Every structure is written in C-alpha cells, then in structure tokens.
Amino acid sequence: MKNFHDYLLEKGIGHRFVQTNRYVNPRSLGLRPRANQFYFIAKFITSLPWCDTVMFNFSDHGTVNMFPFLSRIAHRMGKRVVLRKFGGSFDIYLQTVPNRKKHRVIEAIQATDIIFLETQASISHIKTLIGDTDKIHWFPNVRKAASQRRMPKAFSKRLVFMSHVSNEKGMGDLLDAFALLPSDYQLDIYGAIKDKFYEHFDWVAHRVRYNGEIPSTEVTLKLAQYDLLLLPSYREGYPGIIIEALSVGIPVVSTRVGGIPEIIECEHNGLLVECHQPVELAKAIRAFETIDYTAYCNNAYQTFQEHFESDRTNEHILSLLTTN
C-alpha cells in the first residue's frame, strides 16, 4: 500500500495514510499489537471528518477482526468504504474463523463500496461469498520499474534466492536440488534467517554463498547480476520478489502455490514445479541450458510491464476511486 501512498504524494492528491505497524518493540524488533491497534483506531476516528472515502488495506487477520467494526463506523458517518485485501489465502483463513464472526465479515464485505483483491483466485473466492458484482477489482502486488533492465545474454548458471531463509520458503528443497546440479552452477542466498536450523548452517559445505539481508533499495540491482530467481515456497500470495525479478527481465523457477501461477506462466516467463520435489526443481533449472533463455528474459520483462508496473496500475486504481 505504501506504493499507492507514494503515487498519491507524487500526484499531489490529498489523503491521509494511517499505519497499522507504527510501533516496534526495540528489544525483539517485533510489532507491539496493542499499541499499534490503539494508535490506528485513534488516528482512524480523528481522520474520518476530513475525508470522503476510507480505504482499508488489511491482511486476512485485519479483514476478519477489524474491518467489520471500522467499516460500520465509516458507513454511519456517510463515508464511502473501500477494502483492499492483500494476500491470497483468505479462503483457508476463513475456515479457522467461528461461524458468527465469519457471517459478520461477509456482511461487511457485501456492504463495501469497492473491493480490491491481490489475486485472481481471491476474486473468485469472494464472488462465491457475495455474488458476482462489478465492485470487485484486481489490485495486484506492484513495483516501480527498475532503474536498469538486465539485458538478455547467455545463460551463465548464476542462481539467486531472495526471501526469508526458512523451510516454508522451500530452503531444504532448494539445497537438495542444488546438490544435484553440476559444479559450475552458483547459488547465492539473501534474506533473514527465520528457522533456527539455518542460524549456524555450513553453507560453504553445500557450495552455497549466504549473503545476509540487503536493503530493499538494492534488491533489483542485485537481481540483475543473476540468471534465475529461485523460490520453491510451500505457501505464497503474490511474492514481491518475483515481481521484482520480472522488472529486470529475470525468469523465475518456483512452485505451483498461491498466486504464483498467476504471475509465472510455465514455459513462458519461467518454470513451475510441485512442492517438495527437489529432483524436478533441479531439472527445471537445468532446462535453461537448452531452451531459449533470451525469450524467457524478454517475456519476463513484458509480463512486468503489462501487469505489475506500479504507475500504470496505480493510475487505474485511482480512476476507479474517483469515478465510482
């Protein structure tokens, strides 16, 4: 949502942006839920008289636990209510919610004036809950165009993983797959370690370079140094790192989970395999030794330009907000 906020600032469009994660525990670096909730609700209430439209940007948790109450307040004050729900696992999350709370959420969504969803699968799911309506729109995870595109060249077997280092991201499968590749392949890993197993892991023994975390401003510059992004996750929505790889023209090898198949078209801008299949993952990587790598690079960049370039998407979203 910060991307859309920055776009509005660039265009000089008046708005107020209220954070839900303002306060962080200085010791654990984790969020402070009660402090953030109090801050958000206070800011929300004091901002209501100023605005005509309230746009909520919520995860599954926020949509279920905060949106019904807050949207009701906004409606009663005569405001137009917009929900932008990010993530792609709302159907799974709702299965854990008590029926009474589930009905409140569905009623709140039905009463919403405009609904933005991150994945096409989410759109299909919401339509099963509230019916097919023209107030539902696609608002994918987007990124600004990279400052410099990586121009296609020969496949040089330089592989990169950028995400949380955890088993949920398929790290074990990735290491097993890389062990099956010839010795002239290179794998660099970037990201915060989230599983204790990898805190003292012997990366060198696995022919892998672990480079720690990098600032978000350096991500696309680093990606442009590699041939393929690897992300064998077990669960995802619309991974921003995949979109950033496409923005510099890097094909992707990933898994058929969440919203990934909506971004990566197999045998067009990348290759997809099933989860927990390191042998198939290794085969997909090696396929780029013989297929038209340059075509995949061009297709990756074209996918970004057509669907995930932020200025184009934000312009469309703004037009919906100002004409509906």
N, C-alpha and C positions, 0 to 999 in steps of 0.2 A: 504493500500500500504506500510505502514511502516513495516509490517511483511515481505514483499518480500524484501524491502530495507535491513532489518536486516539479512535476509537469505544470500543476496549477500555479505554483510560485513563478515559474518561468513565463507563464502566460499572463501573469498579473491578475489572476482570478481570486477574488476574496473568499477565504474559507478559514476554518479553524481545525487544527489537527490535534486530537487528544490521544496521547499514548496510553496503552494498556500495560506497558512494561517499563515504566519510568524508573522504578526503584529496584536496586540490586543489592543483595547482601554483600558487603565488602569482604567478608571472610570466605564465604563459599562461592561467591560470584553468581549465586542462583537468584532468581527473582523473589521478591517479597510479595506474595499474593494478596495479603490483607491490605498492605499499604498501597499497592497498585490499584486494587479494587476501590478503595476509599477515594483515592485521587481521581480515578477515572469517572466515578459516579458524580463526584462534586463538580468536576470540570464539565461533564455532560449536562448537568442541571443548569449551571450558570451560562452555558453556551446556547441553550435552547432558544431564549428570547431573540437572539441575534440572527438566527438562520431560518431559512425556509425549508431546507432539505437536510435530513440527518442520514449519513451513510455509515453503516456499521460494517467494520471489517473484522470478522470473527472466525476462529477455528471451530472445530466440532464442539469443543467444550464451551466456548463462549456463546455459540449459537443456541445450545441447549439450556445453559444455566443463566445467561444474562439477557439474551436478545428478547425473549417473550416479555419480560418485565420492562425493559428500557424502551422497546418499540411501542408498548402500550402507552407509556408516558408521552412519547413523541407524538403519537396519533391524537391523544387527547388535547395536546397543545396545538393541533392543526398543522403539524409538520408532515411533509412527505417523507416516507421511510424507505430507505434503500438498504438492502442486505448484500454485502459481498462476502460470501463464504469461501474461504480458501482451504486447500487440501482436497483429497479425493476419496476419503474413506467414511463419509457421513453415514452411508447405509450400514456399515459394520458398527460404527459407534452407536447408532440408534438401537441396535439390538441389545445393548447393555443398559438402556435407559428404561426406567419404570413406565408403564403404560400411561399413567396420568400425566407425567411430565412430557412424554412423547406427544400426547394429544395437544398440550399447550404449545409446544414448539411448532407443530404442524399448523395450528390455528394462527400463530403469529406469522408464519411464513405465508400462509394464504392471504393474510391482511396486508402484506408488504406491497408497496407500490412498484418497485423494481427489484429484481433479484439477479445478482451476478454470481456465476459459479466458475470455478477454476478449470474443471474438466468436463468433457462431453459426457462421460459416464455419470458425473454428478447431476448434469442436466436431465438425463434420462431418469435417474432415481427420483429427483424432486418432482418430476412430472407424474410419477406413479403415486406420489403423496398428495399433490394438489391439483392434478389435471394438466392438460396441455394448454399453456397460456402464453401469450406473446410478451408477458412481462419478464420472462426468463431469458437471460443473455449470457453468452460466453465471455468471461474475463480471465484469460489465461495468465499464468506467471510470465512476465515480460522482462526484458532487459534493454538498456540503451545499446545502440550499435557500438561495437568495439572500435577503438580509435584506429586500429590497423588490422586488416584481414590477413590471415596466413594464406599466402598464395599456394595453390596446389603444386606439389612436387612428388618425386618418387617416394614410395612407402619405405621409410628407413627404420621401422621396427622400434620406434620410441613410444612407449605407452605411459599413460598417466592415470592415476586415481586421485580425485579431489572430493573429499567428503569426510564425515565422521569415520574414524577408524573403529569399526565395530562389526560384530558378526551379523547384525541386522542389515548392514550395507554389503554383506557378502564377502567380507575380507578373507575368511577362511577359504572360500571357493576361489577367490582371486589368486591367493598364494598357491593353492593346489594346481590351478590352471597354468600359472606362470612356470611352475616346476616342470611342466610338460613341454615348454617351448624351448627352441634351440638357444644356445648360449649367446647368440648375437642379438637377442632381444634385450631391451632395457625397460625397467619399470620403476617409476618414481611415484611416491605416495605423499600426498599433502593432506593435512587435516588434523583436527584434535582427536586424541585417543580417548574413546568413550568406554572401552572394555578393559578392565584391569589386566586381562591376559596379554595385551599388547604393550603394556607400560614398560616392560623390560624384555621385549621381544628381540631376538637376534636377527635383525633384518639382513645384515650382511651375509649371514649363513644361507639366506634364501635368495641371494643375488639381487636384493631389492634395496633401494635408497629411500629412507624415510626422512622427509624434509620439514616436518612440523607444520605449523599453521602459517598461512601467509595473509596479509591484509587483502580485503575484498577488492581494493583498487589495483592489485597486481594479478588478479586471477586470470583475466583474459590475456595479459602479456605472457604469463607462464604457459597457459594452454597453447598458445601459438608456437611454442617450442616443441610440440609433440605431434604424433601422427594420429593417435586414437585416444579417446577418453573411454575408460572402463568403469562401469558402475553396475555390478551384479547384485543389486539390492533385493531384499525379500519383501519390502513394503515401501511404496513411494506415492506421492501425489504427482505434481509437476516439478521435477527436480530442477532448481535454478541452474545447477552446474551443467546440466545437459543443454539448456538453452544458451548458456554462455559459450559452451563448446561450439554449438551451431553458429553462434555470432561471429566466430573467427574462422569458420569453414572446416571444423574438425569433425569427422564422422564418429559415431558412438557405438560401442558394443555394450549392451545392457540386457536386462531381463524383462520378461513379459509380466510386469506387475503394475498395479495402479494406473496412473495416467501415462506411463512411459510409451506404450504402443500408440498413443495419440500424437506423440511427438516424433518418435522414431519409426519410420516406415521401413520395415525389414527389406533389405536388398535395394534400398534407395538412398537413404542418408545414414545408414548404419545397419547393424545386425542385432537380432534379438534371440536369446536362448531362454530356456526354462530355468527356474531357481534350482539351486543345489546340483548343478550339472557342470562341474569343472572341466570335464573332458570336452563337452560341447562348447564351453566357453573358450577353451584353447583352440578348438577347430575354427571357431568364428574369427578369432584373432588372426590365425594363420591364413584364413581365406583371403585376407588383403594382400597376400604375396602374389596372388594370381588374378584377382578381379581388378576392374578399372578403378583404381584408387582416386584418380583425379575426378572422375564423375561423381563419386561419393562426396568428395570435398565440395564440389560445386552445388550438389543437391543439398548438402547440409547448410550451406550459406543461404541458398534460395529459400529453404524452409524457414530460417530465421527471419529473413526479410519479409516474407509473405504473412507470417503468423505471430511472431514473437518480438518484433521490433517495437519498443515501448511507445515512441512518439505516434506511430500510426494507430496502435491500439488505444492509447490514451485519448487521442482525438476522437475516435469512435465512441468511447465511453462517455466523454464529455458531451458529445452531440446527443446521446440518449438521455443524459441527465437534464439537458437544457431544453429538449423538445417534448419530453413526455410530461 
